[in-house]
C-alpha cells in the first residue's frame, strides 16, 4: 500500500526514510509540511498492531501539535497519569504527579501506541509528495557526490535521494551500512511483559513495585488496556516465562481471576543502554531506536525518538529547500547526542534503583527514599519530575552571547507554550500562532522596528512569523494598525505566563526555531546584530568547498542483523 499523488512510481525523491515506526512517520509529517519529497520504506506489510511504548510526554504532544495531528492523537491518551512507586510490602515510596504544563500539554500521558501511530500514518495522506512503501527493505545503496541511490527489495528501479534516514530500530540496517558502532550494554536481566485488554483493575494510574521478591510494573493505558511487567529470575527459562500458567501465577498477586484475563500478547525482553557512535555519516542519518536504546523505566524511548524527528526534520527541510547549507545537519548529532545520553543514564539508574533482589539492599534503598520524601524540596523534585533532563543546547544551531552560556540563558532551551489571545482568536496555544517555521518574538515592542527593514525582510523571506507580545490589556491598542503592520501578529498575554517568563529573564527578543528551541535571545537594542549572527549560523557553507558525499561512489550492502531489536517501553 502506498500513499502518493499522480507519480506513484516515483524514483527521484529528496529523502528516503527507512522504517515506518513512530519516528519515521513523525519525521515524514514534518518534511511533508515543508514540501519535501519523501519516501518511507518499511519491511513490514503494515503497522505493528500491539502496544510497545506506553507513555507520551509533553514534548511529544507538542510535536504532534506542530504537525497537525494532536487532536486525533488525544483520544488515545490518558492525560496527567500518576506514577506511584511501592516497596515490597505495597507501601508507597514515591509518587510522580507533575502539575506543570509549561509546554502546553501534561507531562505524563498514557497512550495506545498502535492507534497513535495510525494517526501519524493517516496524517501523511495530506501530502501528494510523501509515499509509504510497505513490504520493502533496503537491500543496498550507493553513496555518490550528488546523492544516494537506494535499492529496495521487490523493486526493479532504484530510488535516488539526497539523504537517507535510518528509523529502522535497534537492529538498524542503516546503522550497519554507515559503519558506526552501537556502544553500551545490554542487561542480563529479563522481563516478561503482558498486555491485557479489558483492564482487570480499571483504575487510571500506574505503579512500579520495587519488590525484592520480584520487581514489577502495572501500567494503565487508554481504551481499557493494562500492561504488567515482571522480572524473570535467572533460574526461570524463557520457555517457562512464555507459558500461560506462568503468567497467571504472576498475575495472581494483582487480579482475582488471572485465568480469565484477555491477553493481547506476552513477550520476554531485555533492557538495552546503547547509543550510536555517530548519528550522521555524510548523507546518512539515524533517528530513534536506530540511534539510541534505553531501559523503559522513564518511558523515554518513544519520546526520545520523537525529539529526534522534531530536531532533524526542520533542518532537513531547510537544507533540501535551499534555505540552509548541508553543514546545518551536523548540528543534529551535536544537539541530540548529549540529551539522549542523559536519558539513557537516567533510565538505567532508575532501573537499578527499582530492581535489586537483595532484601538488605532494597531495605536500605527504601529508607533513603523515605528520608528524602520528608524534605519538601526533595519531595517536589520527585513529584514534579524535576530530575528529568531537559534539552539544553550549548552548541549546534544556536547563538550564545557568551561561551559557556550562563545557567539563566534561555538560548538552546525550549520556549514555553501558554494559551494566548490574538486580535482574531481567543484562548489558543502559542505555537498555533507561531506557525510551523521560524518566529521572531518580542515583549512590549514591534519586531519590525527592532530588526530594521533589511533584517525584517530577510526573516520574512525565510518564512518567519513576527510576534509582538503585550499584556492582555493592550491587545487592541492602536487596533487600526498604526503601531505595526499586517506582517506582525499582536499577542495578548492571556494567563500572565509570558510576562512571568520575561520577568525572569533580561532578554526581551527571541528568535525561535521550528522545533520551538530558542536559537538566540537578547535585549531589544541588540536585535539587529543577533539577527545577523543567527542568520549566518543557519546558512552555513561546507568548509573547503567540496560536497560532503564520497568523491567516488561507495557501495553498501545490507547484512543480517545481530544487534538489539526494537524494545518494549
N, C-alpha and C positions, 0 to 999 in steps of 0.2 A: 504494500500500500504506500503510495506516495502523495505528498501534497505539493503541487506545483501549478503554475499557470499554464500558459499556452505551450511553454517549452518543456515538455515532460522528459525529454531525452537529453536535457542539458548536460554538457560535459565540460563546460568552462564556467567556474564559479570563483568567488573571492575567497571563501573559507570553507573547508571541509571539517566537520566535527565528527569524530569517531566516538559513537556511544550516544544513545537516546535515553539516558537516565536523566535525573532532575537537573544536573549541572549542564549537560549538553542542551537540554530543552530550554533552560533559562537563558543560556548564552545565545541560542538561536533566536529567542524572542528579542533580546537586546539588539542583536545585529539586524533582525528583521525590521525593527522600528526605525533603524537608520539606513534602510535601503541596501544593506549588504547582501549580495547573492550568496546564499548559504546552503550547503548540502550536509545533512546528517546521515551517516551510515551506521546502522545498528545490526549486529549479527543475529540478534533475536528476531522472532517473527512479530512480536508485539511487546507492549509494555509489561513489566513484571506486575503480577496481579495479587501479590501478598505484601503485607506491611514489612518495611525494613526500618527506615528512620521513623521515630515516633514523636519527636519534639521539634517544633519550629520556634525560632526566636524572633525578636522584634526586627532585627536587621533583615532577615529573610522576608518577612512580611512587607517590609519597606521596599525591598527589591521587587517583589511581586506587584506591589502598588505601582512601581515605576514602569513595569512592562504591561500594565493594564489588565491584570488577571486577578487581583486580590479579592475583588467582590465575588468571584467564582470559587476562590480557594477557601474563603472564610467559613462557608457552610460545612466544611470538612475538618474544622478545628474545634478545640476546647480551650477558650482563652483563659488566661490567668490561672493556669494549672498550678496547684500547690504540690510541692515535693517534700515528703517527710522522711527522715532517717530514724530508724529504730534500732535498739540494741537486741541482743539475743533473747531478752525477756519481753519483747514488744513494747518497751518503754521508749518514749520519744527522746531522741538525742538532739536533733536539729530540724529546722524547718526552713524551706525556701519559698517565700511568697512575695516576690519583688513587686512593690506597688508602682514603681516608676514606669512611665510610658513616654520618656523624653523623645523617642524617635517615632512617636505616633501610634505605636502598637504595643500590646502586652509583651513582657519579656519572655514568658513561658506559655507555650501553646501546644497541647496535644494535637495530633493530626493523623489522618489516614493517608499514608504516602501514595498508594496506587491511585487514589481519587484526585489528589493534588497533582500528581504527575500527569494524569489525564487532562487536567485543566491547562497545564503548561503545553501539552501537545496540541490541544484544541486551539490555543492562542496562535499557533503557527498558521492556522488556516486563513488568518487575516492577510498573509503575505504571499503574493504570486512568485516572489523571488526566493522563497525558502522551501526546501524539499526534504522529506524524510524517506529514506530507502530502507525498508525492513528486510531482514534476511541477507544482509550484505556485510561482510567483514573486509577489513583492509588486508590484502594479500601482499602487496609490495608498493613501494613508492620511489620515485627518482627525484632527487633534490637538485635543482639547477639554479643558475643565477637569476632567472626571471620568474621562478615559481616552482611548484611541486606537481609532479604527475603521480596520481594515485590510482592503483589498480584495485578494484573491488571484486570480490568473489561473485561469480554468476553474471558477470558483465563484460562484454567484449571490449568496449571502448573505455580507455582510462579517463579519469577526471583530472583536469588541470585546475590548480588553485594557487592562490598567493600564500595561504597559510593552512596548516593542518593543526587542529586542536585535539589532543587526546583526552577525552572524557570517558574513558573505557575501563575504569575501575582499577582495583588493586592488582590485577593481572594484566595491566595495560600493555597491549601490543605496541602502542605508540611510544611508550617509555622505552621499551626494548629497542625499537628502531632508532631512537635518539641516542642509545648507548649510555644512558645515565643510570646510576645506581639507585637503589631504594633502601636507604640506610635506616637502621633502627633495630627493633627487636619484635619478636612475636612471643606472647606469654605462653607458658606451658600449661596454664590453667584453662580448662574448657568449661563452656557454659551451655546449658540447654535452654533454648528459647521456645516458648509455647504461646502461640497466638490463638485466642478464643473469640468466637462470635457469641452474641447473646451474653454479654458480660455477667458472669455468675455473682459478682459482687455489686456492681451497678453504681458505686459512688464515683464522683468525678475526679478524684485526685489520685496521686501516685505515691508509692513508698519504696524505699530501699532498706532492706534488712541487713544490718552489719552483724549477722548471726554467726559466731564461730563454728556452730554445728554445720550450717550450710547457708552461706550468704545468698540473698535473693533480691529480686526486684518485682514489683507489681505495678503496672503502668496502665492507666486508663487512656484509651484512645477514643476518638469520636465514633459515632454510629454503633455503639454497643460492642466495641472491640476492646479486649484487655490482653495485655502481654504479661506473662510471667517469665522470669529468667532465674535459673538456679545453677549454682556452681556444681560441677561434676567432680567428684573426688578421684584421686589418682587410681584407686582400685576399682573404679567403675568404667567399663569399656564404652566406646561409642555405640556399639551394638546394643548394649544394655540400655543406654540412655535413650535410644530410639524406640524402645518397646513401649506400647501404650500403658502397660501396667506400671512401668517405672514412672511415667509422667503422672499417672493417677496417684501414686504413692506420694509424690512431691506436692501435688495439689491438695492432698487430703488435709494438710495443715491450714488451708485457707478457705476451702469451699466445702459445704456439707455433702455434696454428691459428686465427687470427682469423676465418677464413671458416666455422668450424664452431661458433661461439658461438650460444647460444639467446637471441635478443634479445626482451626484453619490450616495450621501446619506446625510441625515440630522440627527443630534443627539444632545441631551441635555446632558451635563455633568457638573461635579463639579471638583474643584481642591483639591487635597489631598496633605498634607505635613506630611508624615509619614515615620518612619524608624523602622525596626525590632529591638527588644531589643538584639538580638544576631543573627549573620549571620551563626553561627555554633553551633550545639549540637551533639557531637560525630561524627557519620558517616553521619549526615545530614547537608547540607549547603544550603544557599539561595543566589540567584542572581537576578538582575534586579528588576522589579516591586514587586516581592515577598519579596525583602529585603528593598526597599525604593520607595516611590512615591513622586513626586514633581510637582508643577504647570508648565505649558507649556512655560512660558514666556522666558526662556533662551534656550528652545529646548534641554534640557539636560536629559530628562527621558530616551530616547532611548540610548543616548551616555553614560550615566552613567552605563546602563546595559552592554554595550559592554566593558566598562572598567572593570566591574566585571569579565566578561568572560576572558579577557586578563590576569587579575591578578590571577584568580583562576586556569585557565587552565593549565599553566605550572607547578604549584605547585602540582595539582592532578597527572599530568603525572609523575613528579619526584618521588612522593610517590608510585604510582602504579608500576612504573618501577624499584623500589628499589634503586633509586638514592638519596632519602631523607627519613627521618623518618616522621611518621604521624604528629608530632608536627609542621612541616612546615606549615600545613594547618591553624594553629591558627593565623598565620600572615595575612591571608586573611581578617579577621574581623578587626584586628589591623590597617591594611593599608587602607582598603576601607571605613570604617565607618566614619572617620573624613572628608574625601573628599566628600562622599555622603551627609553628614550632611551640609557641606558648600554649596553644590549645591542646596540643599533643601532651605536653608536660603536665598541664593541669589535669587532663582526663586520666593520665597514667597515675598521677599522685592520688587522685580521689579513689581510683580503683584499689590502690594499695592500702588506703585507709579503710575501705569497706571490707576487703577480702581476707584479712587474717583469720586463720582457723585455729590458732593457738589461743586458748582461753585466757591465759595471763596477759598476752599482748593485747587481746581485744578488751579486756577489763581496764588496762592502763589507758588505752585509746578512749574508752567511754568516760573515764574520769577526767581526762584532759578536755574533751569536748564539752562536758557538763560544766567544768570550771570556766571555760571560755564563755559559755552562754550566760553566765551570771554577770559578766561585764557588758553593759549596754552597748558600747561601741562595737565590741566583737560580735554581739548577737545581731546587731543591724548589719554588720559586714557580711554575715552568713545569710540572714533573712532576705536582704536586698540584693544578694549575689554580686556584691562589690568586688569579689575576688575574680570575677570573670574578666579576662584580658580584653580590652577594647582596642580596635585598630588605632594605631598612632604612628604615622609615618615620619621618621626623621630624615629619610632620603626618598628619592623617587620623583614622581610628578608633582612636586610641591616646591614652594619657595619660602625659605625661612629667612627672617630678617637677620638673625644671628645663629651661629652654629657652635655648640649644640643649642637647640631651642630651649627656652625656659619651660618648666613644667606647666605654667599657666597659658602657654601659647595655644591657640585653637588650631594652628596650622597643622595639617596632617591628621586631624580628627574629624569624626562625623558631626555635622551640624544638627541641631535639634529640629524636630518637626512638630510644632504645636498646631492647633487649629486657629485659623485666622479669618478675617473678613477682607474682601476687596470691594471696590465700588460696584461690582456687578454680582458678587456672590457673598453668601454669609456662611460661616461655620464650615470652612473647608480646610483640609490638611495642606500644610505649606508646600509640600512637594508638588501637589497638583497645580499650584500657582507657578512654581519654579519651572515646570516642564521637564522634559526628558533629557535636556542637554545642559550646557553651561549656564551659570547665572551669576550676575553681579548684584549683590545685596548690600544695602547700607541703611543705617539708622539715622533718621531725622535729617536726611539730605537727599538731593536729587542726583542720581548716579551720572546723568549726562553732564551736569555742571562740574562734578568732581573729576570725571575722567578727561574732559575736554573732547572736542569734536573728533579729532583723529582717532584716539583710543576707543571712543564710543563706537565709531563706525567699524573699527577692526573687530571688536567683540560682536557687534551686530552681524557682520559678515560671517562670523563663525557660528551664528545661530544662537547666541546667548540671549537670555532674558534679563531685564533690568528691573530690580525690585527696590522700591522706596518704602521702608517700614516706618510707621508712625504709631503713636498712641491711638487707640481707637477713637478718642475724642476728636482727632484731627483728620479722620479718614476722608471726609468730604469737604475739607477746607480747600478753597480755590478749585472747586469741582469743575469749573469751566475750562481747566487745563492750563491756566496761565502760569502755574508753578511747575509744569512739566510738559511732557509730550505723550502722544499715544504709544510711544515705544517704552514708556516707563509704567510699570504696574504699581499702583499705590496699595499698600497692605496695612490694614489696621490690626494692631496687636490685641486680639480679642481676649486672650486669657492673661495677658501680662507676662507670659513666659519669655517673649523675645526681649522685652525691656529688662527682665531679670537677668537674661544671658548677657546683654550688653552692659548691664550694671557691673557684672563680674569680670569684664574684660576691657582693656583700654582700646582695643581695636574696634572700629566702627564701620569698616568697609570690608566685605568678604567676597572672595572670588571662589565660587563653589563649582566643583567638578560634577559631571553627570551622575557619579555614584554618591553624591552629597558629601564627599570629603572636602574640607576646606583647603584649597590649593594655595591660598595666600590671604593674609589679613593685615590691615594697617589702620592708622588714624586717617581721617579724611584727607588731609593735605598731601599725604604720600601716595594717594591712589594712582596718579599717572605713572610714577616711576615703578611702582609694584606691578601695575598692569603690564608694562613693557617687559619686566623680568619674567612674569608668568607666561606671557605670550611667547617669549623666546624659549622657555623651558618646555612648552607644549609643542614646539615646532622644531625639535632637534634635527640635525642632519648627521648622517653616518660619518664618522671620522675616516679620513683617508680617501673619501670619495668612491670607495668600492662597495658593491652590493653585499649584503650580509650573507647571501647564499653561497654555496660552494662554487669555486671558479670552474670546475667541471662537474658534470652530473655524478652523483654517488647513489648507487642502488642499494636500497634496504629491503630485506625480505623478512616477513613476519615469521617468528619461531614459536613453537608450542610454549604455553605458559607454564611456569613452575614457581610463581611467586604468589603472595597472598591474594585471595579473592576479595570481591566486594563484601564488606562485613555487615552484619545486622547492627542497627543502632542509629 
